[in-house]
Amino acid sequence: MYNNILVSVVVFNKSIVDVDIISELLSSNKDIEVVIYDNSTNLNIAENNRLNHKHLMYYHDVNNSGVSQAYNYSFEYAINSKKNAVLILDQDTSFSLSILDEYIKAFNKYGDSYIYAPIVCDKSKSKIYSPATLKNFVGHCSHYKKFNLPLLQELNGISVINSGLLIPINIFEKVGGYNPNIKLDFSDVYFIERYKQNNSKLVLVDVELNHSLSGDEGMNKIAELSRFKFYCEGAAELSICLQKSTLLSVIRRMLRLNVKYLSIMPIFIFFNYYVLRKRT
């Protein structure tokens, strides 16, 4: 089934050959097609990393349109290539080609009526980032040692992050794709909330992926404040699409950044990108 799955890898300002699954694919003989969607702002990074490989398809987005647009592009490519499903990854997730066997095993058992999600944890295996409880659009991690694995995960009050999801083509079409107006944060919440309208469960694949989560890597004021713009923008768009308030989630993030960096800048970002709906 390898040739029925398209792997979509989204990168940003990172050398493509430093992404685990890309470097592994280059030395593999498995018949797996990969779309590399490069959102790098520096054109030289994109141009210098073009790879000549029959299973790699490279696209550089000079506008840095975001992950939702990247996923939609990959699914369009998969549909045209007659694939059954797309596995979406980002550069911060460690993924080995051997893990695909577990996805295929689960897919063969449950079919194309479900989304397939891995267990995503931090490198120290202290936190489970996904699946996570979601209340008022605020996600809460689980403790790694206390986490149990139900094969069919109920999605009431639960959400999962994008990276590592295997999504059948027919589900993508039923949901209507990712919302291109949500460039980064909340793109996964939007898609899963739409998915819940037709299916209350997803399949948890018995694999663990290590992932780096924004804001969990120490002090980086410039990066976090820049990311907060996307957070506010995504939250504002989500509240309109779902007709539900995301205000608590944004206020919570704003206050955390106020305290963390002893700065009032998050307040201005909140006002411009959430209240006034300025676009990045």
Helices and strands as residue ranges (DSSP letters): G 2-4, E 5-11, G 16-18, H 20-26, E 33-38, H 43-47, E 56-60, H 67-80, E 85-90, G 97-99, H 100-110, G 111-113, E 116-121, E 127-135, E 138-143, G 144-146, E 152-154, E 158-159, E 166-168, H 169-175, H 187-196, E 201-210, H 221-242, H 247-261, H 265-270, I 271-275
